[in-house]
Amino acid sequence: MNKTSPIVLVEDDADDKEVFEDIVKELGYENPVVWFDTTLKAYDYLKSTKDPVFIIFSDINMPYESGLEFKCRIDSDDYLRKKSIPFVFYSTTVNQKAVNEAYIKMTIQGFFQKGDDYKDMKELISIILKYWTYCHHPNASEY
């Protein structure tokens, strides 16, 4: 993993964003967290950035366009699909219908429910980031 590759967080709750950033720093990751409060802004960033993105964490319940619609748009875009950016849903609420839709209709690498407290959230984020640090995939810049 490139230590300068941004972690993209698509989350409309500023408090959750701050907690996420604090956890990433506490875990010792130097990757900047690039935050978007709408999927539309995140999509524009992904289309325009030349930087390799380490991973995308996206909430399901977003204004204007859901996280599911956002991921479908990424999957239907040849340029973004070829970037092979790991994508996980990271949401406060999880229902089986959304999980089924995410895995059946699109390519995602995980669907996670935010922890009930800081400790649980930190453990989950740690597991996800550690996994993608070691995982070999087309977007990984160091083999």
Secondary structure as UniProt FT lines:
FT   TURN            3..4
FT   STRAND          7..10
FT   HELIX           14..26
FT   TURN            27..28
FT   STRAND          33..36
FT   HELIX           39..48
FT   STRAND          55..58
FT   HELIX           67..75
FT   HELIX           78..83
FT   STRAND          87..91
FT   HELIX           96..105
FT   STRAND          110..113
FT   HELIX           118..134
FT   TURN            138..139
//
